[in-house]
Amino acid sequence: MNIMTVADPEPKGAPVTTCFVIAPIGNEHAPDGSPELLAFEENLEIYEKVILPACARHGIVPVRADGIADSGEITEQICRHVLQDDIVIADVTGGNANVAYELGIRHLTGKPIIHIGEHGQLPFDLSQIRTIMFNRSRSGLVKARRDLEGALDGALHNGFEPLTPARILFGLPAVAPLPAVVEAEPDDPDAPGLFDRFARVEEQMEAMTETSEAIAGFMTVIGEAAVQVGPVMERASQPGAPMSAWLPAMTELGKAMAEPASGLREACTRFAGQMVEMDAAAQTAFDVIAAMPPEQRTGSPTGFLEQMISIAESTHEVVGVLGEVEVCMRWVAKMSRELRAPGRDISAAAKQVSAAMTRIADWERRARALI
C-alpha cells in the first residue's frame, strides 16, 4: 500500500502533523481463506473506513507499516515512527503481539496515542486504557470514525495526558483513571435503551459462552496430555530408577501441553477482555432495573438478572478447576524446565480469569439483590 495524501496539501511552510497507525497488518498475498488474508482484509477495512477519513478531516496523512516507502530496515523505520510521530493510532483488536510491542514503546514517550478496538476482541491487558470501541457494521464504523475524529481533535488542540508508564518515567503525579470504553452521553438521542442494553448483553453473552467453551476444551486437552504421559511417569517412579528417567516424561509432557496451554492463555485473555467490555452495558442495565418498582421487574428484567446469576455460577466452576490446574502446574514446573513455558501460560490464564471474577462477583451480588 502506498502512502496516501487524504487531504488538500498544507500551505507551504505550514507544519505537518505526522501520524502512524499501529495495526495487525496480515498478509494480502496469503492463500484465499487463510487467517493471514482475513486479518489483512479486516484491518484494511478499519484503516480505509475509519482511520483514513477521520485523519483526512484534520488534514493528517496516516501511515501504516506496509505504507512506508523509504528504503532501509523496516523494523528501524517502524520504531522511528512509533517514537517520533506526533500522533499514533493503534488498532488493538485481538491483542496482536507486534501491536502490543509497539504500544509499549509508544506508551513510554508520553506522546498522544489513540486506541481503537472491535467489540469482543479487546485484550484484557489494555482494557483499562480509554478505547474507542466499534462494531463491524456500517453504522458501527461510521460511529467509530466520528469518535476518532473527536479524539484526534482533542489530541491536536487540548493536549494529551501521558499514560502511566510515561508518568512514572518522567516523575509526573498520578491522575484519576479514565473510563475504558467510549459510551454515549445520557442525553444522546441515539443512546441505547434498556432493551437495547439487554440485546447487547445477550450478544456478548454468546461470545463469552463460546470463549468459555474454548477454555474448557483447552483444559480437557491439558488433562488428557497428563494422562497419556502417565505410564512413562510410572516407570520413572519405580524403585531404583534413576532421576534421569523422568526427563523423557517431562519432555513429552511439555511438548503435549505447549499448544493447549498457549491456547488457554489466549482464550482467557479474550474472556477477560469480553468481561470488561460487557461490564459497561451490564452495569447500566442494573442501574435501570434498580430504578424500577419491584412489581415492574417481571419478564425481561428478571430474565436478565437470572442470566447474570447463571453466568456467575458457571464461571465460578471454571475458575475453580483452572485454579487447581494452575497450582499443580506451578509445582510440576519446578521439576523440569520443559514445563516452565506451559506453566507460565497456565498461570497467566488463571490470573486473567481471576481478575475478571471481581466484575462477575459484583454482577451476581447486584442481580441477587434485585431479583
PyMOL commands that set and color helices and strands:
alter all, ss='L'
color gray80, all
select helices_A, chain A and resi 35-57+65-67+74-84+93-95+97-109+124-126+138-157+164-170+194-228+230-236+243-290+294-296+300-332+337-370
alter helices_A, ss='H'
color red, helices_A
select strands_A, chain A and resi 18-22+61-64+87-91+113-118+131-134
alter strands_A, ss='S'
color yellow, strands_A
deselect
rebuild
show_as cartoon
